[in-house]
Amino acid sequence: MALKDTFKPLLKAIEIAFKKLHLNGSYKPEDLDTVPEFKNIVFETNGVLSRVFKDNNLSKGMLERLKNDVFLFSALKSHAQLFEASRLLLTEDKKIKSFETFSNDVKSIKSNYNENYLEAEYEFAVGSTQMAERWDGFTNSKRYNLQYRTAGDSHVRETHAVLNGITLPQSDPFWNSYYAPNGWRCRCTVVEVLASTNEASDSEKSVALGEKATSQIDKDGNNKLEIFRFNPAKEKVIFPPKHPYHKVQGAATIKKQVNGK
């Protein structure tokens, strides 16, 4: 089944939820836990993203933590789009727009969150899961080091290409922030190699390269790629802990709702 085919139940749930949003005429974070149409977005999103856990060899403890993170991310993502859409409910004179006008205004929100963003997020989740599983399987012996490797083709971004071949002990701080994946659609990986036949890299220089690979300053002076500086296995999360969904107004309420269950 093609990936986008799995989005169809979610897209149907989105249509129903946005109709309910228009009918209610407002949205607050608490609604995500009480309005069935809104809750269904969370479960459908989680259903898509949780497909990454099919056929894995993760330890039970690691798997449970990663599953919890995916559910939290699904809730935060659902909240973010409902909150964004709710700000388009009213006309300039504070009256509820016609459903036709509202539906047209939120069209890009629905397609961005549930097709464009979701596809990239799913691919990132696949990479994070695979790399967490790989970390779980490393021997953690001084006989071995870890080595960063790119996909080695013409699609590799230049900033990631310079990381290719970096070889450091598993305990090196470099792996806390620059363990793959290091961005949306990143296909890099990390493998275990013999320390005796693979020369170790300079840790400080490697960190500098990693910092450059995860730096992209936007017009407001913020580093858009800094969120990727984390290790999914060590932090036991699939998605960046500092992802923008965590910063949406009301996100703290969503976290309490999810973590309180």
C-alpha positions as CSV (number, residue, x, y, z in Angstrom):
1,M,0.0,0.0,0.0
2,A,1.4,3.4,-1.0
3,L,2.1,5.7,2.0
4,K,-0.4,8.3,0.9
5,D,-3.2,5.7,0.7
6,T,-2.8,5.3,4.5
7,F,-3.6,9.0,4.9
8,K,-7.2,8.6,3.6
9,P,-8.9,7.7,6.9
10,L,-7.1,10.7,8.5
11,L,-8.1,13.0,5.7
12,K,-11.7,12.0,6.2
13,A,-11.4,12.6,9.9
14,I,-9.9,16.0,9.3
15,E,-12.9,17.0,7.1
16,I,-15.3,15.9,9.8
17,A,-13.3,17.7,12.5
18,F,-13.1,21.0,10.6
19,K,-16.9,20.9,10.1
20,K,-17.3,20.4,13.8
21,L,-14.9,23.3,14.5
22,H,-17.0,25.6,12.3
23,L,-20.2,24.4,14.0
24,N,-18.7,25.1,17.4
25,G,-17.4,28.5,16.3
26,S,-14.4,28.3,18.6
27,Y,-11.6,26.0,19.9
28,K,-9.7,25.6,23.1
29,P,-7.0,23.0,24.0
30,E,-9.3,21.2,26.4
31,D,-11.6,20.4,23.4
32,L,-9.0,18.0,22.0
33,D,-9.7,15.6,24.9
34,T,-13.5,16.1,25.0
35,V,-14.8,16.5,21.4
36,P,-14.9,13.1,19.7
37,E,-14.3,14.6,16.2
38,F,-11.1,16.3,17.4
39,K,-9.9,13.2,19.4
40,N,-10.3,11.2,16.2
41,I,-7.7,13.3,14.5
42,V,-5.2,12.3,17.2
43,F,-5.9,8.6,16.9
44,E,-5.8,8.6,13.1
45,T,-2.6,10.6,13.1
46,N,-1.1,8.2,15.6
47,G,-2.3,5.3,13.5
48,V,-0.3,6.6,10.5
49,L,2.9,7.4,12.4
50,S,2.8,4.2,14.5
51,R,3.2,2.1,11.4
52,V,6.9,2.7,11.8
53,F,7.0,0.2,14.7
54,K,5.9,-2.7,12.6
55,D,8.6,-5.4,12.5
56,N,11.3,-4.0,14.9
57,N,13.6,-5.5,17.4
58,L,13.5,-2.7,20.0
59,S,13.6,-3.6,23.7
60,K,10.2,-3.5,25.4
61,G,11.1,-0.5,27.5
62,M,12.4,1.5,24.5
63,L,9.4,0.6,22.4
64,E,6.9,1.8,25.0
65,R,8.7,5.1,25.4
66,L,8.9,5.7,21.6
67,K,5.2,4.8,21.2
68,N,4.3,7.3,23.9
69,D,6.3,10.0,22.1
70,V,4.5,9.3,18.8
71,F,1.1,9.6,20.5
72,L,2.2,12.9,22.2
73,F,3.4,14.2,18.9
74,S,0.1,13.2,17.2
75,A,-1.8,15.2,19.9
76,L,0.4,18.2,19.6
77,K,0.2,18.1,15.8
78,S,-3.6,17.9,15.9
79,H,-3.8,20.7,18.4
80,A,-1.5,22.9,16.2
81,Q,-3.7,22.7,13.1
82,L,-7.0,23.1,15.0
83,F,-5.6,26.1,16.8
84,E,-4.4,27.6,13.5
85,A,-7.7,26.9,11.8
86,S,-9.7,28.4,14.7
87,R,-8.0,31.7,14.1
88,L,-9.7,31.8,10.6
89,L,-13.2,31.2,11.9
90,L,-14.2,34.9,12.2
91,T,-14.7,37.7,9.7
92,E,-13.1,41.1,10.4
93,D,-16.3,42.2,12.2
94,K,-16.0,39.1,14.5
95,K,-18.8,37.1,12.9
96,I,-18.6,33.4,12.0
97,K,-17.7,32.9,8.3
98,S,-19.9,30.8,6.1
99,F,-18.7,27.2,6.0
100,E,-17.8,27.6,2.3
101,T,-15.5,30.6,3.0
102,F,-14.0,29.0,6.1
103,S,-13.4,25.7,4.2
104,N,-11.6,27.5,1.5
105,D,-9.5,29.5,3.9
106,V,-8.2,26.4,5.8
107,K,-7.6,24.3,2.6
108,S,-3.8,24.9,2.8
109,I,-3.8,24.1,6.5
110,K,-5.4,20.7,5.9
111,S,-3.1,19.8,3.0
112,N,0.1,21.0,4.7
113,Y,-0.5,19.3,8.0
114,N,-2.0,16.0,6.7
115,E,-0.1,15.5,3.5
116,N,3.1,17.5,3.1
117,Y,4.2,17.7,6.7
118,L,2.9,14.2,7.5
119,E,4.9,12.5,4.8
120,A,8.1,14.2,6.0
121,E,7.3,13.4,9.6
122,Y,6.6,9.8,8.8
123,E,9.9,9.4,7.0
124,F,11.7,11.0,9.9
125,A,9.9,8.6,12.3
126,V,11.1,5.7,10.2
127,G,14.7,7.0,10.4
128,S,14.5,7.7,14.2
129,T,13.1,4.2,14.9
130,Q,15.7,2.5,12.8
131,M,18.5,4.5,14.5
132,A,17.2,3.9,18.0
133,E,17.0,0.2,17.2
134,R,20.6,0.3,15.9
135,W,21.8,2.1,19.0
136,D,20.1,-0.5,21.2
137,G,22.1,-3.2,19.3
138,F,25.6,-1.6,19.5
139,T,28.0,-3.6,21.6
140,N,29.2,-0.6,23.7
141,S,32.7,-2.0,23.7
142,K,36.0,-0.1,23.4
143,R,36.9,-2.5,20.6
144,Y,34.4,-0.6,18.4
145,N,33.7,3.0,17.5
146,L,30.7,4.4,15.7
147,Q,31.0,5.8,12.2
148,Y,28.7,8.3,10.5
149,R,27.7,7.5,6.9
150,T,25.6,9.2,4.3
151,A,23.6,7.5,1.5
152,G,26.5,8.3,-0.8
153,D,24.6,9.5,-3.8
154,S,23.9,12.8,-5.5
155,H,21.0,13.6,-3.3
156,V,23.1,13.9,-0.1
157,R,23.1,17.5,1.1
158,E,26.6,19.1,1.3
159,T,26.4,19.8,5.0
160,H,25.7,16.1,5.7
161,A,28.3,14.9,3.2
162,V,31.1,16.4,5.3
163,L,30.0,14.3,8.2
164,N,30.5,11.1,6.2
165,G,33.2,9.0,7.8
166,I,33.3,10.7,11.2
167,T,34.4,8.0,13.6
168,L,34.1,8.3,17.4
169,P,33.5,6.2,20.5
170,Q,29.8,5.7,21.4
171,S,30.5,7.7,24.6
172,D,31.6,10.8,22.6
173,P,29.4,13.9,23.1
174,F,29.1,14.2,19.3
175,W,26.5,11.4,19.3
176,N,24.3,13.3,21.8
177,S,23.4,15.9,19.2
178,Y,24.4,14.7,15.7
179,Y,23.4,11.0,15.7
180,A,21.3,10.4,12.6
181,P,18.8,11.5,11.3
182,N,19.8,15.1,11.2
183,G,16.9,16.7,9.3
184,W,13.7,16.1,7.4
185,R,14.3,13.4,4.8
186,C,17.8,12.7,6.1
187,R,18.9,9.2,5.0
188,C,22.2,9.2,6.9
189,T,23.0,6.3,9.2
190,V,25.6,5.2,11.8
191,V,27.4,1.9,11.9
192,E,29.7,0.1,14.3
193,V,33.4,-0.3,13.1
194,L,36.5,-1.8,14.6
195,A,38.5,0.9,16.5
196,S,41.8,-0.8,15.6
197,T,41.3,-0.4,11.8
198,N,39.3,2.9,11.7
199,E,41.1,6.0,12.8
200,A,39.2,8.1,15.3
201,S,38.1,11.6,14.3
202,D,38.8,14.8,16.2
203,S,35.8,15.2,18.5
204,E,35.8,19.1,18.5
205,K,36.1,19.3,14.8
206,S,33.4,16.8,14.3
207,V,31.1,18.7,16.6
208,A,31.8,21.9,14.6
209,L,30.8,20.1,11.4
210,G,27.6,18.7,13.1
211,E,26.7,22.2,14.3
212,K,27.1,23.5,10.7
213,A,25.0,20.6,9.3
214,T,22.2,21.6,11.7
215,S,22.2,25.3,11.2
216,Q,19.8,27.3,9.0
217,I,19.0,30.8,10.3
218,D,15.6,32.2,9.3
219,K,14.7,35.9,8.8
220,D,14.0,36.2,12.5
221,G,17.4,35.0,13.5
222,N,16.2,31.6,14.7
223,N,18.0,28.4,13.8
224,K,15.4,26.2,12.1
225,L,17.5,23.1,12.2
226,E,18.6,23.2,15.8
227,I,15.6,21.0,16.7
228,F,17.4,18.0,15.1
229,R,20.2,18.1,17.7
230,F,19.1,15.1,19.7
231,N,19.7,11.4,20.0
232,P,16.4,9.5,19.6
233,A,17.8,6.4,21.4
234,K,19.4,8.2,24.4
235,E,16.4,10.5,24.9
236,K,13.9,7.7,24.0
237,V,11.9,9.9,21.7
238,I,11.1,9.7,18.0
239,F,10.5,13.4,17.2
240,P,12.6,16.5,18.1
241,P,11.7,17.5,21.7
242,K,12.0,21.1,20.6
243,H,9.7,20.8,17.5
244,P,7.5,23.9,16.9
245,Y,4.4,21.9,17.8
246,H,5.6,22.1,21.4
247,K,5.5,25.9,21.3
248,V,2.0,26.4,20.0
249,Q,-0.2,28.3,22.4
250,G,-2.0,25.7,24.5
251,A,0.6,23.0,23.9
252,A,1.3,22.7,27.7
253,T,-2.3,21.8,28.3
254,I,-2.1,19.1,25.6
255,K,1.0,17.6,27.3
256,K,-0.8,17.5,30.6
257,Q,-3.8,15.8,29.1
258,V,-1.6,13.1,27.4
259,N,0.8,12.6,30.2
260,G,-1.9,12.5,32.8
261,K,-3.4,9.4,31.2
